[in-house]
Amino acid sequence: MQPQLIREKVKIPASDGALAGELTYPFEGTTFAALIVNPHPHMGGRTGNRLLVQLAEALADGGGVVLSFDYSGVGESDGPRVDVAESMSQFWKTGSAPEDPRMVDDAHHAIAWMTKTTTLPLMVVGYSFGAYAATLALTDAVDALVLISPTIKQHDFARLQSQSLAKLVVYSDNDFATPQSNLETWLTEFPQPLETCRIPSGDHFFRGHENAVANACLSFTEQLSGVALV
């Protein structure tokens, strides 16, 4: 029987006001905390994203206190609304958008909020652009990092070369943004400790493979039991 899950709306102080967030956790038996850092809003990066919802529920079922949040100016989060046409134009031309630095700053604030709210070991899960934002926002308070379809063609992940925390990389074999061959070459230069999980027949959005991604992340927390997360 799955544990009863509690969902609690929260506000996270940030540079442009408050970020709208939701904590998902079991009624009892929490052993770790997890923060989910969304993809870019132009690529489905909202808290209602199906993959993100299933991921939060799976981690909470496994004993996690899980925080999901929307970036500034997205959903119910405070902050200036995005000029979508201009932002999308820049995003597709260069792989980045004018509001990207603000979203990295949001990830900093979310990590800080989690470390003040709970003393449980903290795992940060970044998906797509969120993997990049999570990497830049890392602090010593983070015990483990999960990168789902990291955007290695668009962004610089060099900061990870100096990070010795436990890491999991989840990727697919049919991803237009993160091609398998590019990623696997990149992984050969990736610092240990490292776990990887390739989702066969997946794509950048993992449609129909949400459970496989969630299970990989949950399995990662179980492997770390007694090492980094407990």
CORPE-V306761 format. One record per backbone hydrogen bond with DSSP energy under -0.5 kcal/mol. CO is the residue of the C=O (numbers start at 1). NH is the residue of the N-H. If there is no record, write none. Layout:
CO_NH, CO_NH
This chain:
4_27, 6_25, 8_23, 10_21, 11_13, 12_19, 14_17, 17_14, 18_78, 19_12, 19_21, 20_70, 21_10, 22_68, 23_8, 24_66, 25_6, 32_65, 33_123, 34_67, 35_37, 35_125, 36_38, 36_69, 37_127, 40_43, 40_45, 41_44, 44_46, 46_49, 49_53, 50_54, 51_55, 52_56, 53_57, 54_58, 55_59, 56_60, 57_61, 58_62, 59_64, 60_63, 63_31, 63_32, 64_66, 65_34, 66_24, 66_68, 67_36, 68_22, 71_74, 73_82, 74_77, 78_73, 82_84, 83_87, 84_88, 85_89, 86_90, 87_91, 88_92, 89_93, 90_94, 90_96, 91_95, 97_100, 99_103, 100_104, 101_105, 102_106, 103_107, 104_108, 105_109, 106_110, 107_111, 108_112, 109_113, 110_114, 111_115, 112_116, 113_117, 114_118, 121_33, 122_143, 122_144, 123_35, 124_126, 124_146, 125_37, 126_148, 127_130, 128_131, 128_132, 128_151, 129_133, 130_134, 131_135, 132_136, 133_137, 134_138, 135_138, 139_142, 141_122, 143_166, 144_124, 145_168, 146_126, 146_148, 147_149, 147_170, 148_128, 150_152, 151_154, 151_155, 155_157, 157_160, 158_161, 159_162, 160_163, 162_164, 166_145, 167_195, 168_147, 169_197, 170_149, 171_199, 174_176, 179_183, 180_184, 181_185, 182_186, 183_187, 184_188, 185_188, 186_189, 187_190, 193_167, 195_169, 197_171, 198_200, 199_173, 199_202, 203_206, 206_209, 209_213, 210_214, 211_215, 212_216, 213_217, 214_218, 215_219, 216_220, 217_221, 218_222, 219_223, 220_224, 222_225, 224_227, 224_228, 224_229, 224_230
